[in-house]
């Protein structure tokens, strides 16, 4: 998995590329925890280039969302598609996570 960053005003966009699984889900948690520690209050997780997620990846998303919510910060998860959307639907978490269609929508909601 590769993780990249972009910034739009005070919003950080975390671009995730590759599989989110047992072997690397902790990397995404670590990155977001560092953003939280730096007091970054608005984060978009862009999953456009994620084609596979397992239970560890779902667990990482739950951890990330819980940590952000606990700090009263804001998160949007964008571009959830294919098998990733299927797994999130199967785990009945589609309504739990703040999922939006694309990064543009996420940025508009977080302004």
N, C-alpha and C positions, 0 to 999 in steps of 0.2 A: 504494500500500500504506500502511496505517495501522498503527502499532505502539503498543500501550498496555501499561501495567504494573499489576500487582496484587501484593500481598505477603501471604503467609501464613506467619507466624512468621519463619523465616530463609530461606524459599523465595520466589524471585521468579518470577512467572508473566508471561510475555511473550505478550500476545494479538496475533496477527497477523491483519489483515483486508485482503482484496484479493488481487491477483495477486502471485506471487513470480517475477519475471522479470528479464531483462537490465537493465531500466531501474531496478529498485529493490532487487534482492537484496543489493546492497552495504550498504543502509541497515540491514538486519537484522544483518549481520555487524558493522557499526560499533556498533550498540546492544549486542550481546552482548559484544563486545570491551571496551566501557566497563564492563559489569557485572563481567567477569573482572578488569579493572584495579582495580575497587573491592573485590576479594576476595569477591564474591558466589559462594558455593560450590555452591548448589543452584538450578538454573534449569529451568523448565518452558516449552517452546515450545508454545503452544496454537494449532493450525492449524485450528480449527473453522470459521473464516470465510475460509479460503483455498480457492478453487475451481480455481485454475490455478497450475501450477509448470512452469518450463522448465529447461533444463540449468544456467542460471545460478543458479536457485533451489536446485537439487539441490547444486550446487557450494557455495553458501552454507551449506547444512545440513552438508555434509562438513567445511567449514572450521570451523564452529561446534563440531561434535562433536569434531573433532581438537583444537581449542584448549582446550576444556573438559577433555578426557581428559588432555592433556599437563600441565595444571595440577592434575590429580588431583581435579577438581571433579566435580559430578554433573549430568546432563542427562536429561530425559524429554521426548519429543515426543508430544503428545496430539492426539486428534481428527483423525487422518489418514484422509481419506475421498475418495470419488469419483475424479476424474481425478488428484488428487495421489497417492492410494494406488496408482493404476494406474502412474503414472510411476515411483514408488519401487520398485514390484514389477518393472517392466520393466528397471530399472537394477540389479536384484538387490541392492538396499540395504535391503530390509525387515528382514533379520536383522542388518544392520550397525548400524542406528540403534536406540536404546533407545525403541521406540514402544510406547505404552500407549493403551488405549481412550479415556480421558477424564482431565480435570484431577484429579478426585477420586482416581483410581487413582495418578496421578503423585505427588500429595501424600502419599499413604499410603506409596508406595515410597521417598520421599525423607526421610521423618521421621527 
